[in-house]
Amino acid sequence: MSNSVDWVYASGSTWVSFDPMAQQMLEHLWRKEYAATWIASQSFRGPVFVDITEMTALYGSYAYTIARRKC
């Protein structure tokens, strides 16, 4: 049984995994119970504002629902 997790964001009707660096940053935020901050992500073309409490990622003028799922 695996205890790994996958951080994903909704893009239309598809869940897309964040890149490995963003995965680590998001998991750190989750474990430390930080509410929100900017992270670097290769999944987007610039910094992304993530809110762990609201489970959203903001990039430009778009908001994406994010999720933490066990693999």
Backbone torsions as a table, in degrees:
resi	resn	phi	psi	omega
1	MET	NA	128.0	-177.7
2	SER	-91.8	141.3	177.6
3	ASN	-105.5	13.6	-177.9
4	SER	-78.2	158.3	179.5
5	VAL	-124.2	159.5	178.4
6	ASP	-130.2	121.4	175.0
7	TRP	-89.7	128.3	-176.3
8	VAL	-131.9	159.8	173.0
9	TYR	-129.8	151.2	-179.5
10	ALA	-83.2	126.4	175.0
11	SER	-125.9	97.5	-172.0
12	GLY	67.9	-125.0	179.9
13	SER	-101.3	14.4	-177.0
14	THR	-115.9	140.0	171.9
15	TRP	-92.7	127.8	-177.3
16	VAL	-117.1	131.9	178.5
17	SER	-72.5	139.7	170.8
18	PHE	-69.2	158.3	177.3
19	ASP	-66.6	161.7	-175.4
20	PRO	-55.7	-40.6	-180.0
21	MET	-64.1	-44.8	178.6
22	ALA	-65.6	-35.9	176.9
23	GLN	-55.5	-47.3	-179.2
24	GLN	-64.1	-43.8	-179.3
25	MET	-63.8	-44.0	-179.6
26	LEU	-65.0	-41.1	179.7
27	GLU	-66.4	-38.3	176.3
28	HIS	-61.1	-46.2	178.4
29	LEU	-60.2	-43.3	-179.5
30	TRP	-60.5	-48.1	-176.3
31	ARG	-70.0	-32.7	-179.8
32	LYS	-88.8	-2.4	178.9
33	GLU	59.5	36.1	172.2
34	TYR	-74.1	142.2	-176.7
35	ALA	-78.9	-52.9	-174.3
36	ALA	-158.2	149.2	177.3
37	THR	-169.2	172.8	174.8
38	TRP	-89.2	139.3	174.3
39	ILE	-131.3	158.0	172.7
40	ALA	-89.5	140.1	178.7
41	SER	-149.0	129.3	175.7
42	GLN	-73.8	-12.1	178.5
43	SER	-70.6	-20.0	179.1
44	PHE	-125.3	169.8	-176.8
45	ARG	-91.9	14.8	179.8
46	GLY	-174.0	-173.2	179.9
47	PRO	-60.8	146.1	-179.8
48	VAL	-121.0	132.4	176.2
49	PHE	-91.2	119.8	179.8
50	VAL	-113.6	139.5	176.9
51	ASP	-120.5	104.4	-177.1
52	ILE	-67.7	-34.1	179.0
53	THR	-64.2	-44.3	-179.1
54	GLU	-88.9	-10.8	-177.2
55	MET	55.0	52.7	177.3
56	THR	-132.0	154.2	172.7
57	ALA	-125.4	132.4	-179.9
58	LEU	-114.4	126.6	176.7
59	TYR	-137.9	122.5	-175.6
60	GLY	60.1	-128.6	179.7
61	SER	-101.3	15.7	-177.8
62	TYR	-110.8	144.0	174.5
63	ALA	-114.0	134.2	-179.6
64	TYR	-120.6	136.1	172.6
65	THR	-75.5	135.0	177.2
66	ILE	-115.4	158.9	179.3
67	ALA	-146.7	152.3	175.2
68	ARG	-114.4	115.6	-178.0
69	ARG	-124.1	143.5	178.8
70	LYS	-80.6	140.3	-179.8
71	CYS	-95.4	NA	NA
